[in-house]
Amino acid sequence: MVLTRNVMEIATKDVFTLPPTSTLMNALKMMLRRNFRRIPIADPGTKRLEGIISATDFVNIFGGGPKFGLIKGRYGGNLSAAVNEVVETIMEREVVTVNESDSLEEAVETMFEKNVGGCPIVNKDDVVVGIITERDILKYLGANRSIDGVASDYMTSSVITLRPKDSIERAMRTMIEKKLRRIPIIDDGILVGLITVREILRYFGTGEAFRMLTSGNIKDAIDKPISTILANDELLVYKDILTFPRNISISQLVSSMLEKGYGVALIVENGKLEGIITERDLIRFLYSKS
C-alpha cells in the first residue's frame, strides 16, 4: 500500500472558502448549494486560514446546543435574527490542519487521532491550498482495491436509533450529545430510513421549514416528527439504504458507497441491525493498514 505519496495527490485543490464576516445564512446556503459538509474560513485577501464551519455546527445551533449559546444572548433566542450573525462568532478557531508537504499516511493519522472528517491543507504561511476529506479517502480506497478487510471488523456496533414519530429536535439533540452525523430510523423493529446532518440542513434550507426559520417560528419546524423529513423526496438522499451482511468486504462496500454517492452503510443480519459503517470508520480501517 502506497501511503507515502504526498497528500496533495488525492486532496481537493480548488478549495472554496468564506471570509469571517460572511453570515451564517450565507454559509448555510453555500453548503446546500455546493453540497459541502465544511467550509474553511479564511482572510479574503491573504487566504490565511482563520477557522472552519461545518454542517454539524448548524445542527448544534438549530438544536439548541453550545454553539447556539454563543449567539443566544444577542438575539434573545430569535434564530431568524441570529442566522444573520457573522460566522467568526461560532466558527472553530483551533482548526486541525495538514501541511502541504505531509504524506497521505500523516494526513490519515491526523484525521484518525483528532477524530475529524476533513482537514484544510495549508502551506508554511497558513494559506489554504487544499482540503482532504473522508470522501477523498473513500475515493482513494475505491482506486486501491487491494487494500481490503471485512466490514464487521470496523463497523460501529451498539447503533443508536430513533423512531419516525420522534421529533426533529430530538434527532438534533441526539446528534449533538452523541457526536453523530447519521441515525438509523426504526419502526417496530423494521429499518425504515436514515436521517443525517445533511438532510436536516436541507430541511431548514428549503420550503416551509426555511420560512419558519426566517420568520422566527423555528419551534414549529423542530417539533415536527422525523417522518416529515423521511417522507420528503426532495430532502432525503438515502432513499435506498445500503445494507450488507457482516462478511461483506471493505472493497465491495466502498465500491457500492461510491456508486451511490453515499457515506454510510448498515450491517444487517437476519433482518437485525448489527452495525453501521461510515467514512469515518474507513479512515480507521486505512489507519490500521498504515
N, C-alpha and C positions, 0 to 999 in steps of 0.2 A: 504494500500500500504506500502510495506516494503522498505523504502529508508534509514533506519537506518543501514542497513548492510554495512560492510566495502567495500570501493571502489575496493579493490583488488579482491573481489569475482567475479566481472564482467569484470575487466580490462584485457588487454593483457599483460602477464607477460614476454614472450620471446621477448624482445624489441631489434630491430636492430638499431644500432647507427653508426654514421660515425665520424671520427676524424676531427678536424678543418682544417687539412691540406689536406683533400680529395678535389679533383677538382669538379667544378660544373658539368662537363661532367659525372664524376663518380656518383655523386648524382642523376643526371637525369637518368642514366642507371639503378641505383638501384631502383628508384621509378617506372620505367616502368617494370622492371623485377619482382618486388615483389608487384606491384600494390598498392604502398603506396601513401598517399597524403602528408605526412610529415615525416621527419626523424630527431630525436633528434641528436644534435652534442655533443659528449662527449669526454673527455680525454681518449685516448685509454688504458691507464694504470689504472687510478683510476675509470673510468666510471662516473666521476663527470660531471654533465650537464653544458655545456658552451653556448649552443644556440639551435636553431631549424631552419630547412629549409623546405619550403613547395612547393607544386606544383604551388601554386599561385605566389610564388617568381619567378619562371621561366617564367610564363606568363608576369609578371611585367618586367622582363629583355628583353624577346623577343619582347614585345610590346612597348619598349622604355619608361617604367615607371621610377619612382625614383630609383629603385634597379639598373637599367642599368646605371643611373647616377653615381653610386658608382664605376663602373669599366670603364666607357666610356673614361675617361681621359687617362687611362693607355694604352688603345689599339686603340685609335682613332676611336672608333665606330666599330671596326672589331670584330664581335661576334665569328668568328671561332677561334680567339686567346683568346677572353675573357672567353670562356667556359672552358679554362684550368686554370682559376683563382681558388684560394682556397675558400672553402665555408665560411670560417670565415669572408671573406670580405663583404658578403651580408647577412649572417645569422642574424636572430633576436636574440639579446642578452638578452633582457628583456623577458624571457620566462614565460608564465603563467603556473604554475605547481600546482599539487595536492600532498598533503602529503600522504604517505602510510597508515597513521592511520586515514585519513579522511573517513567520511561516504559517501555513494553514494549521499545522499542529498547535502552534502557540495560540492562534485565534480560537480553535476548538477548546483548548484548555481554559482560556479566559472565559468563554461563554458558559462552559460547564461549571467552573468553580465559582463564578459570580452569579450563576443562575439567571442569565439574561438571554432573550431571544434574538437580540441583534446588537451590533456594536458599530458605531461610526468609526471609520478608519481615518486617522489623522497623520499629517506629516510632522516634522520636527518643530514647526511653528504653530501646531494645533489647528491647522487649516483642514477642513473636512475634504478628503479626496476620494472617499468611497464609503460603503457600508456593507457589512456582512450580516446576513440574517439566517434564521432557521431554514427559510426557503432555499437559500443558496446552498446550504448543507444538504438539503433534500435532493437538489439537482445534482450535486456532486456524487451523492450515493447512487443516484439513478444512472450516472455515467460510468460508475465503477462497480459493476455488479459482482465483481469478485470479492468485494467486502461484504461478508454475509454473516448471518446468525439466525436465531429463532426468535420470533417476536415475543413469545411469552416470557423470555428471559429479560426483556427490557420494558415490558408494559407496566403500567401503574395499576396495582390491584386495589381492592377496597375502594371502588369507584363511588364518589359522591353523586347522587342523583336527585332529581326533583320530579314533581308531578305536573301535568298540564294545567291543573287548576291553581297551582302555586302562583303567587304574584310575580310580576317582573321585578318589583322591588326586592322580593326575597331572593330572586336569582342573582341580582346585582350584589346584594349584601353577602350572599354565599361566596360569590366570586372574590369579593374584597377580603373577607375573613379567611378564606381558604387559599387565596392566591391562585385562583383558577381562571382559565380563559374559556373553558368549554365544560358544559354539564349535560350529560345524557338525561333525557326525559322519559320516565317510566310510568305507564298507566296500567294498573292491575297486573303487574309483573311483565308487561309487554313493552319493549322498546318502541317508542313512537316518534322520537325526534332527538335533536341535539341543539342546544342553544349555545351561542358563542358570543364573545365580546363584539365581534364584527356585526352580528345580526342585531344586537342591542343598539349599536351605533347607528345602523341603517334605520332601525325603528324610530330613533329620535331625530334622524335627519330627513325623514320623508313624511308626507301625508299628515294625518290627524295628530300624531304624536309630536311632529315638528311644530304644528300650530299651537299645541298645548305648551310646548317648551317656550316658544317665543311670546306667548300670552301670559306666562306665569302660572299656568294651571298644570304643572308637571305632576302633581299628586294624582290627578285623574289618569295620567298616562302610565305611571308606575304601579298603580293599583290594579291595572288590568292583568288577567291571567297570562301565563306564558303561552297558552294556546293561541293567543292573539297574534303572536309572532310566528308560531309554527304554522298557522293557517294562512299566512300571507305569502303568496307565491313570489311577490316582488322582493321580500326580505330574506327568505330562507335560502341559503346557499346549499346546505346539506340536505337536499331533497332525497337523495338515495344514499343513506348512511353506509359507509364502508364497514362491513363486518367480516371477520375472518376467524377460523379456528385457531387454537393455541399454537399449532405446529407450523403455521404459515411462516415462510422465510422472510427475512428483512428485505431481501431484494425484490420478492414478489409484492410485498406490502408497499415498498417505495414506488414501484412501477405503477401500481394502482392509484396511489395518492397523487402522483404526478399527472397521470392520465385524467383524473377527475379534477385536479386543481385543489385538492383537499390537504389540510394539515393535520388530520386526525383520522384514526380508525378505531373500531371497537373490537375486542376479542370476545367472541360468543361461543359457548359450547352447550349443546343440547338446549338451546333457547335461553340459556342463562348468561347474563353479562358477567364476564370474569375479569375484564380489564380494559384499559384504554391506552392507546399508544399515540403519542403526538410527536411533532417535530422536535420538541424539547427532549423527549425520550431518545430520539435518533441521534441527538448531539451526545447524549450519554453513551449510546452504542458506539459512536465513532470515537469518542474519548477513550473507551475501553480497548479500542483496537490500536491506539497510538502508542 
